[in-house]
C-alpha cells in the first residue's frame, strides 16, 4: 500500500508541479485527505 505522501507525489509529478513546492507540503493526521467535491463512501 502506498502512503498518502507517495500518492501526492505521483499526482504532483503527473501534473508537472514544481518539486520544491511539493517539499513544503505537510500531511497531518492518520489519513490525510485532499478536499474534494466528489462524494466519498461512508466508513463503518
N, C-alpha and C positions, 0 to 999 in steps of 0.2 A: 504494500500500500504506500502511496506517495504522501508526503507531508503537505500541509497547506502551503508552505514556502516553496516546495518543489512545483506544485501546481501553478502557483502565481508566477514563478519564474518561467515556466513553459508558456503561459498565456502572454506574459510580458515580452518574451523573446519573439513569439509569433507575431505580435503586434509591432515589432521593431521599436520597442520602448528604449529609452536611454538607460543603459545598465547602471549608471551612477545613481539615477533616481530610484531604481529598484533597491539599491543598497540602503536607502533611507527608510524603507518600509518596515514597520514593526507589527507583527501579528501577535495578538494577545489572547488569552483565554485558552480553553481546551480545544475548541473547534472554531477558529476564526472564520468569519464569513464575510464576503463582499456583498453589500446591499444589492438587491435585485428587484425588478418589477415582476419577475416571474414567480408564480406560486410554488411553494415547496410542500411536499407531503408532511402531514402531521407525524410527529415522533411519539412513540409509545412512552 
